[in-house]
Amino acid sequence: MKRNDGKNARLFVRSNRMFRIDDSWFFKTREGDSVGPFEDELEASTQLEVYIRLVNAGLLPVSEELSPGRVAAYSTR
């Protein structure tokens, strides 16, 4: 296994996008929109991943206004 000597190392800082209000979970998009509510942190995390994949695939416009819980409609359940 090769060790990283630090010459080409990159620092990735990921802020926590998920937050809780009362008993509901939400996540924030890069654009600052709050999406939710979700029943638990796992569901919010899963829907954040779905949201990111949809945006990266060009299937969800980044500038589109999101109403609470809208991303949940894209769930694979």
TIPA-121278 format. One record per atom (N, C-alpha, C): residue in one letter; residue number from 1; x, y, z. Coordinates in nm, 2 decimals. Example, Ala and Ser with C-alpha at 12.3 -4.5 7.8 and 13.67 -1.06 7.14 Angstrom:
% TIPA-121278
SITE   resn   resi        x        y        z
SITE      A      1     1.32    -0.57     0.78
SITE      A      1     1.23    -0.45     0.78
SITE      A      1     1.32    -0.33     0.78
SITE      S      2     1.28    -0.22     0.71
SITE      S      2     1.37    -0.11     0.71
SITE      S      2     1.29     0.00     0.79
***
This chain:
% TIPA-121278
SITE   resn   resi        x        y        z
SITE      M      1     0.08    -0.12     0.00
SITE      M      1     0.00     0.00     0.00
SITE      M      1     0.09     0.12     0.00
SITE      K      2     0.05     0.22    -0.08
SITE      K      2     0.13     0.34    -0.09
SITE      K      2     0.08     0.44     0.01
SITE      R      3     0.17     0.51     0.07
SITE      R      3     0.14     0.62     0.17
SITE      R      3     0.13     0.75     0.10
SITE      N      4     0.05     0.84     0.14
SITE      N      4     0.04     0.97     0.09
SITE      N      4     0.15     1.06     0.16
SITE      D      5     0.24     1.11     0.08
SITE      D      5     0.35     1.19     0.14
SITE      D      5     0.31     1.33     0.16
SITE      G      6     0.19     1.37     0.13
SITE      G      6     0.14     1.51     0.15
SITE      G      6     0.16     1.60     0.04
SITE      K      7     0.24     1.57    -0.06
SITE      K      7     0.27     1.66    -0.17
SITE      K      7     0.14     1.69    -0.25
SITE      N      8     0.06     1.60    -0.27
SITE      N      8    -0.06     1.62    -0.35
SITE      N      8    -0.19     1.61    -0.27
SITE      A      9    -0.17     1.62    -0.14
SITE      A      9    -0.29     1.60    -0.05
SITE      A      9    -0.39     1.71    -0.06
SITE      R     10    -0.51     1.68    -0.06
SITE      R     10    -0.62     1.78    -0.06
SITE      R     10    -0.70     1.77     0.07
SITE      L     11    -0.74     1.89     0.11
SITE      L     11    -0.82     1.89     0.23
SITE      L     11    -0.97     1.92     0.19
SITE      F     12    -1.05     1.82     0.23
SITE      F     12    -1.20     1.84     0.20
SITE      F     12    -1.27     1.86     0.33
SITE      V     13    -1.33     1.97     0.34
SITE      V     13    -1.41     2.01     0.46
SITE      V     13    -1.55     2.00     0.42
SITE      R     14    -1.62     1.91     0.50
SITE      R     14    -1.77     1.89     0.47
SITE      R     14    -1.84     1.94     0.60
SITE      S     15    -1.92     2.04     0.58
SITE      S     15    -2.00     2.08     0.70
SITE      S     15    -2.12     1.99     0.71
SITE      N     16    -2.17     1.99     0.83
SITE      N     16    -2.29     1.91     0.86
SITE      N     16    -2.41     1.98     0.80
SITE      R     17    -2.47     1.92     0.70
SITE      R     17    -2.59     1.98     0.64
SITE      R     17    -2.72     1.94     0.71
SITE      M     18    -2.72     1.84     0.79
SITE      M     18    -2.84     1.80     0.86
SITE      M     18    -2.86     1.86     0.99
SITE      F     19    -2.99     1.89     1.02
SITE      F     19    -3.02     1.95     1.15
SITE      F     19    -3.15     1.91     1.19
SITE      R     20    -3.18     1.92     1.32
SITE      R     20    -3.31     1.88     1.38
SITE      R     20    -3.38     1.99     1.44
SITE      I     21    -3.51     1.99     1.42
SITE      I     21    -3.60     2.09     1.48
SITE      I     21    -3.71     2.00     1.55
SITE      D     22    -3.72     2.01     1.68
SITE      D     22    -3.81     1.93     1.75
SITE      D     22    -3.78     1.78     1.72
SITE      D     23    -3.88     1.71     1.67
SITE      D     23    -3.86     1.57     1.63
SITE      D     23    -3.84     1.54     1.48
SITE      S     24    -3.82     1.65     1.41
SITE      S     24    -3.81     1.63     1.26
SITE      S     24    -3.66     1.67     1.22
SITE      W     25    -3.62     1.60     1.11
SITE      W     25    -3.49     1.62     1.05
SITE      W     25    -3.50     1.69     0.92
SITE      F     26    -3.40     1.77     0.89
SITE      F     26    -3.39     1.85     0.76
SITE      F     26    -3.25     1.85     0.71
SITE      F     27    -3.23     1.88     0.59
SITE      F     27    -3.09     1.91     0.54
SITE      F     27    -3.09     2.04     0.46
SITE      K     28    -2.98     2.10     0.45
SITE      K     28    -2.96     2.22     0.38
SITE      K     28    -2.89     2.20     0.25
SITE      T     29    -2.93     2.26     0.14
SITE      T     29    -2.86     2.25     0.01
SITE      T     29    -2.75     2.35     0.01
SITE      R     30    -2.67     2.35    -0.09
SITE      R     30    -2.56     2.45    -0.11
SITE      R     30    -2.62     2.59    -0.13
SITE      E     31    -2.74     2.59    -0.19
SITE      E     31    -2.80     2.71    -0.22
SITE      E     31    -2.87     2.77    -0.09
SITE      G     32    -2.87     2.70     0.02
SITE      G     32    -2.92     2.75     0.14
SITE      G     32    -3.07     2.71     0.17
SITE      D     33    -3.13     2.63     0.08
SITE      D     33    -3.26     2.58     0.10
SITE      D     33    -3.27     2.47     0.21
SITE      S     34    -3.37     2.47     0.29
SITE      S     34    -3.39     2.37     0.39
SITE      S     34    -3.49     2.27     0.33
SITE      V     35    -3.46     2.14     0.33
SITE      V     35    -3.55     2.04     0.28
SITE      V     35    -3.58     1.94     0.39
SITE      G     36    -3.71     1.91     0.40
SITE      G     36    -3.76     1.82     0.50
SITE      G     36    -3.91     1.85     0.53
SITE      P     37    -3.97     1.81     0.63
SITE      P     37    -3.91     1.73     0.74
SITE      P     37    -3.90     1.58     0.71
SITE      F     38    -3.81     1.51     0.77
SITE      F     38    -3.79     1.37     0.76
SITE      F     38    -3.80     1.31     0.91
SITE      E     39    -3.84     1.19     0.91
SITE      E     39    -3.87     1.12     1.04
SITE      E     39    -3.74     1.10     1.13
SITE      D     40    -3.63     1.08     1.06
SITE      D     40    -3.51     1.05     1.14
SITE      D     40    -3.38     1.10     1.06
SITE      E     41    -3.27     1.10     1.12
SITE      E     41    -3.15     1.14     1.06
SITE      E     41    -3.11     1.05     0.94
SITE      L     42    -3.13     0.92     0.95
SITE      L     42    -3.10     0.83     0.84
SITE      L     42    -3.18     0.87     0.72
SITE      E     43    -3.31     0.89     0.73
SITE      E     43    -3.39     0.93     0.62
SITE      E     43    -3.34     1.06     0.56
SITE      A     44    -3.31     1.16     0.64
SITE      A     44    -3.26     1.29     0.59
SITE      A     44    -3.13     1.27     0.52
SITE      S     45    -3.04     1.19     0.57
SITE      S     45    -2.91     1.16     0.51
SITE      S     45    -2.93     1.09     0.37
SITE      T     46    -3.02     0.99     0.37
SITE      T     46    -3.04     0.92     0.25
SITE      T     46    -3.10     1.02     0.14
SITE      Q     47    -3.19     1.10     0.18
SITE      Q     47    -3.25     1.20     0.08
SITE      Q     47    -3.15     1.30     0.04
SITE      L     48    -3.06     1.34     0.12
SITE      L     48    -2.95     1.43     0.08
SITE      L     48    -2.87     1.37    -0.03
SITE      E     49    -2.83     1.24    -0.01
SITE      E     49    -2.76     1.17    -0.11
SITE      E     49    -2.84     1.16    -0.24
SITE      V     50    -2.97     1.13    -0.24
SITE      V     50    -3.05     1.13    -0.36
SITE      V     50    -3.05     1.27    -0.42
SITE      Y     51    -3.07     1.37    -0.34
SITE      Y     51    -3.07     1.51    -0.40
SITE      Y     51    -2.93     1.54    -0.47
SITE      I     52    -2.82     1.51    -0.41
SITE      I     52    -2.69     1.53    -0.47
SITE      I     52    -2.67     1.46    -0.60
SITE      R     53    -2.72     1.33    -0.60
SITE      R     53    -2.71     1.25    -0.73
SITE      R     53    -2.79     1.31    -0.84
SITE      L     54    -2.91     1.36    -0.80
SITE      L     54    -3.00     1.42    -0.90
SITE      L     54    -2.94     1.55    -0.96
SITE      V     55    -2.89     1.63    -0.87
SITE      V     55    -2.83     1.76    -0.92
SITE      V     55    -2.71     1.73    -1.00
SITE      N     56    -2.62     1.63    -0.96
SITE      N     56    -2.50     1.60    -1.04
SITE      N     56    -2.53     1.54    -1.17
SITE      A     57    -2.65     1.47    -1.18
SITE      A     57    -2.69     1.41    -1.31
SITE      A     57    -2.76     1.51    -1.40
SITE      G     58    -2.79     1.63    -1.35
SITE      G     58    -2.86     1.73    -1.42
SITE      G     58    -3.01     1.71    -1.43
SITE      L     59    -3.06     1.63    -1.34
SITE      L     59    -3.20     1.59    -1.33
SITE      L     59    -3.28     1.69    -1.24
SITE      L     60    -3.21     1.77    -1.17
SITE      L     60    -3.28     1.86    -1.08
SITE      L     60    -3.21     1.99    -1.09
SITE      P     61    -3.28     2.09    -1.14
SITE      P     61    -3.21     2.22    -1.15
SITE      P     61    -3.17     2.28    -1.02
SITE      V     62    -3.05     2.33    -1.01
SITE      V     62    -2.99     2.38    -0.89
SITE      V     62    -3.07     2.50    -0.84
SITE      S     63    -3.12     2.58    -0.93
SITE      S     63    -3.19     2.70    -0.89
SITE      S     63    -3.34     2.68    -0.86
SITE      E     64    -3.39     2.55    -0.87
SITE      E     64    -3.53     2.52    -0.85
SITE      E     64    -3.56     2.54    -0.70
SITE      E     65    -3.67     2.60    -0.67
SITE      E     65    -3.72     2.62    -0.53
SITE      E     65    -3.77     2.49    -0.48
SITE      L     66    -3.73     2.45    -0.36
SITE      L     66    -3.77     2.32    -0.31
SITE      L     66    -3.86     2.35    -0.19
SITE      S     67    -3.97     2.28    -0.19
SITE      S     67    -4.07     2.29    -0.08
SITE      S     67    -4.03     2.18     0.02
SITE      P     68    -4.07     2.19     0.14
SITE      P     68    -4.04     2.09     0.24
SITE      P     68    -4.09     1.95     0.20
SITE      G     69    -4.00     1.86     0.21
SITE      G     69    -4.03     1.72     0.18
SITE      G     69    -4.03     1.68     0.03
SITE      R     70    -4.00     1.78    -0.06
SITE      R     70    -4.01     1.75    -0.20
SITE      R     70    -3.91     1.65    -0.25
SITE      V     71    -3.79     1.65    -0.19
SITE      V     71    -3.69     1.55    -0.23
SITE      V     71    -3.73     1.41    -0.20
SITE      A     72    -3.81     1.40    -0.09
SITE      A     72    -3.86     1.26    -0.05
SITE      A     72    -3.94     1.20    -0.17
SITE      A     73    -4.00     1.28    -0.25
SITE      A     73    -4.07     1.22    -0.37
SITE      A     73    -3.98     1.14    -0.46
SITE      Y     74    -3.85     1.17    -0.46
SITE      Y     74    -3.75     1.11    -0.55
SITE      Y     74    -3.69     0.98    -0.48
SITE      S     75    -3.74     0.94    -0.37
SITE      S     75    -3.69     0.83    -0.30
SITE      S     75    -3.71     0.70    -0.38
SITE      T     76    -3.61     0.61    -0.36
SITE      T     76    -3.62     0.48    -0.43
SITE      T     76    -3.70     0.38    -0.36
SITE      R     77    -3.77     0.42    -0.26
SITE      R     77    -3.85     0.32    -0.18
SITE      R     77    -3.96     0.27    -0.26
***
